[in-house]
């Protein structure tokens, strides 16, 4: 055990030398391992993980549908409490030991052109290569994901303060709500009078619907596919949707035009995963001059029903969206705290690290019942 001079002058008499972490070693292969905790450092911080949200990327890496650079400690929606932090970092991040924070999974060097312009997801030193919860264990730090008891934070990390009184499990919603704000409102410049369609009724799709409504959208439609999406479509109206459509048994274009007096969508937000036909649906649904945000991953080069010429004839704008950004996460906490939408009460499953494999399989649609809208791991 090692002592550490903390930023507030207090001394931690003991600290862990190892931390239990769930390591993805290959498709459907998870191992609980004891990983070394780095020595105290002026340019690092130790976070005690309280909760980590799960998303489609997580279960896709687990099942092998999305390639992962293993071995790795997954988890990129992390909430925790700072147990130690170097003095310079405490000043830079405006935090102190004992603060509860959310961790932005992307890191920023702060010096390259993308970072200087605010698009730090394209950082020339980092990007996906070093993203927390997505990078392999041979990229420092080894404890770099939220599926662990502790998370080591490098100096180029970005932290978002969690508002006082926010439950840590609820706080993991910062990531999907932030995604909804960026994808459903900011990137497509959604505004008053717009007709918006969200493809995919998961937690990010519901957040995109709520964000479009907050931005002034006149009409919002959410689509899903099949029985597993029915519970999600049922609650879509609670998140600002005027219409929820199961594309397995209804034509989404016809349903939209009937409900809007013949209009198509000014904005289409595609948050589906492993749904190659969604791109064609997005183009069909879009109005002339419309904007399409592509945020979900296909994991396929197939695009059935997609007619590229329609992008030309309709003069569509297609926007790729990778992740969120730290300023939007602050707005996500504000929207969560407002309780204008029932984010805290969506169907949720909270599991321990030991039960992660079963939960991930359920999220991938392999369980007997529908997957939860929100899933969280707690160490």
DALIN-V549578 format. One record per residue. OMEGA is omega as a letter, one per 40 degrees, with the letter a starting at -180 (* if undefined). BURIAL is 1 if it has 24 or more other ideal C-beta (glycine too) atoms within 12 Angstrom, else 0. D_CENTER is the distance of its C-alpha to the mean C-alpha in whole Angstrom. Layout:
omega: {OMEGA OMEGA}
burial: {BURIAL BURIAL}
d_center: {D_CENTER D_CENTER}
//
This chain:
omega: {a i a i a a a i i i i a i i a i i i i a i a i a i i i i i a i a i a a i i i i a i a i a i a i a i a i i i i a i a a i i i a a i i a i i a e a i a i a i a i i a i i i a i a a i i i a a a a i i a i i a i a i a i i a i i a a a i i a a i i a i i a a i a a a a a a i i a a a a i i a e a i a i a i a i i a i a i a a i i a i i i a i i i i a i i a i i i a i i i i i i a a a a a a i a i a a i a i a i i i a a i a i i i i i i i a i i i a i a a a a i i i i a i a a i a i i i a a a a i a i a i a i a i a i a i i a i i i a a i a a a i a i a i a i i a i a i i a a a a a i i a i i a a i i a a i i i i a i i a a a i i i a i a i a a a i i a i a a i i a i a i i a i a i i i i i i i i i i a a a i i a i a a i i a i i a i i a a a a i a a i i i i i a i i a i i i i a i a i i a *}
burial: {0 0 0 1 0 1 1 0 0 0 0 1 0 0 1 1 0 0 1 1 1 1 1 1 1 0 0 0 0 1 1 1 1 0 1 0 1 1 0 1 1 0 0 1 1 1 1 1 1 1 1 1 1 1 1 1 1 1 1 1 1 1 1 0 1 1 0 1 1 1 1 1 1 1 1 1 1 1 1 1 1 1 1 1 1 1 1 0 1 1 0 0 1 0 1 1 1 0 1 1 1 1 1 1 1 1 1 1 0 0 0 0 0 0 1 0 0 0 0 1 1 1 1 0 0 1 1 1 0 1 1 1 1 1 1 1 1 0 1 1 1 1 1 1 1 1 1 1 1 1 1 1 1 1 1 1 1 1 1 1 1 1 1 0 0 1 0 1 1 1 1 1 1 1 1 1 1 1 1 1 1 1 1 1 1 1 1 1 0 1 0 0 0 1 1 1 1 1 1 1 1 1 1 1 1 1 1 1 1 1 1 1 1 1 1 0 1 1 1 1 1 1 1 1 1 0 0 1 1 0 1 1 1 0 1 1 0 1 1 1 1 1 1 1 1 1 1 0 0 0 0 1 1 0 1 1 0 0 1 1 0 0 1 1 1 1 1 1 1 1 1 1 1 1 1 0 1 1 1 1 1 1 1 1 1 1 1 0 0 1 1 1 1 1 1 1 1 1 0 0 0 0 0 0 0 1 0 0 0 1 1 0 0 1 0 1 1 1 1 0 1 1 1 1 1 1 0 1 1 1 1 1 1 1 1 1 1 0 0 0 1 1 1 1 0 1 1 1 1 1 1 0 1 0 0 1 1 1 1 1 1 1 1 1 1 0 0 0 0 1 1 1 1 1 1 1 1 1 1}
d_center: {35 35 35 33 34 31 31 33 36 35 35 33 36 34 31 29 30 28 25 24 21 19 20 19 22 22 21 21 23 21 24 24 25 27 25 27 26 27 30 30 29 30 27 24 23 22 20 20 17 17 14 11 8 8 6 9 9 10 13 13 14 16 18 19 18 16 18 17 19 20 21 18 16 13 10 8 7 10 13 16 20 22 25 26 26 28 30 29 25 26 27 25 22 24 23 26 26 25 22 19 16 12 11 10 9 12 15 18 22 22 25 25 25 21 20 23 22 19 17 16 14 17 19 22 22 18 16 14 17 16 13 12 11 12 16 19 21 24 22 22 21 21 20 16 14 13 15 18 20 20 18 20 19 21 22 20 17 15 15 14 17 16 19 22 22 18 18 16 14 14 12 9 8 8 4 5 8 8 6 9 11 11 11 13 16 16 16 18 20 20 23 26 28 25 24 21 20 16 16 14 14 11 9 7 11 13 11 12 15 16 15 17 20 19 20 23 23 26 25 21 21 19 19 19 21 23 24 21 19 22 20 17 20 22 20 19 22 20 18 20 21 24 24 22 24 24 24 26 29 29 29 26 28 31 29 28 31 33 31 31 34 34 31 28 25 24 21 19 15 14 11 13 13 16 18 20 22 20 21 24 23 21 24 27 25 25 28 30 28 25 22 19 15 14 10 11 13 16 17 21 23 25 24 27 28 27 29 29 32 30 28 31 33 31 30 26 23 21 18 15 12 10 7 8 11 12 14 12 10 14 14 12 14 17 16 15 18 20 20 20 18 18 14 16 18 16 17 15 16 17 18 20 19 22 21 18 19 20 17 15 18 18 15 16 19 21 22 25 23 20 17 15 13 11 12 12 14 17 19}
//
